[in-house]
Amino acid sequence: MKLVSIPANPVPAGAVMGVLKTPDGVSIRFARWPPPSDRKGTVCIFQGRIEFIEKYFEIVRDLNARGFAVATLDWRGQGLSDRMLRERRKGHVANFAQYDIDLETFMRDVVLPDCPPPLFALANSMGGAVRSDDQARQHSAACGGPDAGKDDADGWSRRHIHPGRRTGVQRLRPIPR
């Protein structure tokens, strides 16, 4: 697998791309970009549903220009990661908790060993939900985007996301080894 480059959206310089194997045997595509010499930390980008690494190339270039390393992944069933169904155009998981496996594998195998701290999260839509769910399990503050704290089916967001913390960028808490 490789990153897809087009003239209007070329791959940002310095990309390191690879494939991770999760504990349940799923291949997850990831990419990371080292920081410039005046490094300020790493921003981990967690995409939304039906998004993919290449959609964020402009943001990667902007963050890198501001001194940040960047790391991101294609969730299972998204982008060029493994699909759970024979129909490759359908993104599917049997249980939302399977995304937690992707997140833990990505953090353990890519971010913690290869990316300079401090770590920050930039999450969109489903990526924000996976990240917030992970934070809730670790008993740390959960942050979200514009919809954070709005009513949902069981009131989860009102209990875990505080209106004063509605930001799209948050400091990551490392997953214990």
JOFENKA-V880092 format. One record per residue. N is the residue number from 1. RES is the residue in one small letter. OMEGA is omega in whole degrees, 0 to 359 (* if undefined). D_LAST is the distance of its C-alpha to the last C-alpha in Angstrom with 1 decimal. Layout:
# JOFENKA-V880092
n: (N	N)
res: (RES	RES)
omega: (OMEGA	OMEGA)
d_last: (D_LAST	D_LAST)
This chain:
# JOFENKA-V880092
n: (1	2	3	4	5	6	7	8	9	10	11	12	13	14	15	16	17	18	19	20	21	22	23	24	25	26	27	28	29	30	31	32	33	34	35	36	37	38	39	40	41	42	43	44	45	46	47	48	49	50	51	52	53	54	55	56	57	58	59	60	61	62	63	64	65	66	67	68	69	70	71	72	73	74	75	76	77	78	79	80	81	82	83	84	85	86	87	88	89	90	91	92	93	94	95	96	97	98	99	100	101	102	103	104	105	106	107	108	109	110	111	112	113	114	115	116	117	118	119	120	121	122	123	124	125	126	127	128	129	130	131	132	133	134	135	136	137	138	139	140	141	142	143	144	145	146	147	148	149	150	151	152	153	154	155	156	157	158	159	160	161	162	163	164	165	166	167	168	169	170	171	172	173	174	175	176	177)
res: (m	k	l	v	s	i	p	a	n	p	v	p	a	g	a	v	m	g	v	l	k	t	p	d	g	v	s	i	r	f	a	r	w	p	p	p	s	d	r	k	g	t	v	c	i	f	q	g	r	i	e	f	i	e	k	y	f	e	i	v	r	d	l	n	a	r	g	f	a	v	a	t	l	d	w	r	g	q	g	l	s	d	r	m	l	r	e	r	r	k	g	h	v	a	n	f	a	q	y	d	i	d	l	e	t	f	m	r	d	v	v	l	p	d	c	p	p	p	l	f	a	l	a	n	s	m	g	g	a	v	r	s	d	d	q	a	r	q	h	s	a	a	c	g	g	p	d	a	g	k	d	d	a	d	g	w	s	r	r	h	i	h	p	g	r	r	t	g	v	q	r	l	r	p	i	p	r)
omega: (177	175	182	181	174	183	181	183	183	176	177	182	173	184	170	184	178	180	177	173	180	179	178	171	181	177	182	178	177	172	175	179	179	180	170	185	180	189	181	183	183	172	175	180	179	186	174	180	182	175	186	185	187	180	186	181	180	179	178	179	180	180	179	179	179	174	183	164	180	175	180	181	167	177	175	181	182	176	180	173	180	175	181	180	176	179	186	181	180	173	185	167	179	183	181	180	177	176	177	178	178	181	181	179	179	181	183	189	182	189	185	180	191	187	184	174	356	181	178	177	172	189	178	170	183	178	176	179	178	181	180	178	178	179	180	178	181	180	175	184	177	179	179	180	185	182	182	176	177	182	174	188	183	179	182	186	179	180	189	182	183	184	180	182	181	179	180	180	181	176	180	174	183	175	180	178	*)
d_last: (28.5	29.3	29.6	33.0	35.2	38.6	41.1	40.6	36.8	35.7	32.2	31.1	31.3	28.3	26.5	23.8	23.6	21.8	20.8	17.4	17.5	15.5	14.7	18.1	19.9	20.7	21.3	20.2	21.9	20.4	22.0	21.2	23.6	23.2	24.6	28.0	28.6	28.7	25.1	24.0	20.5	19.2	20.5	18.7	21.5	21.1	24.4	26.5	28.0	30.1	28.9	27.7	26.4	30.0	31.1	29.0	30.4	32.7	29.9	27.8	30.9	31.4	27.9	28.0	31.5	30.2	27.6	24.4	22.2	21.7	19.3	20.2	20.3	22.8	21.6	22.6	26.3	26.8	28.0	27.7	24.6	25.5	27.9	27.9	31.7	34.3	35.8	33.7	35.1	33.4	29.8	28.7	25.8	26.4	24.1	22.6	19.2	19.1	18.5	15.2	14.1	15.5	13.7	10.2	11.2	13.0	10.4	7.8	10.9	13.4	12.8	10.0	11.6	15.2	16.1	17.2	16.3	17.3	16.2	18.8	19.4	22.8	23.2	26.3	27.4	25.1	22.3	22.7	22.7	19.4	17.8	19.6	18.6	14.9	15.7	17.9	15.2	13.1	16.6	17.0	20.2	21.1	23.4	25.7	28.7	32.4	32.1	29.4	30.8	33.6	34.5	32.8	33.5	31.7	31.3	27.5	27.8	30.2	27.9	24.7	26.1	28.3	31.3	30.7	27.3	28.6	27.4	26.2	23.9	21.1	18.4	14.9	12.1	8.8	6.4	3.8	0.0)
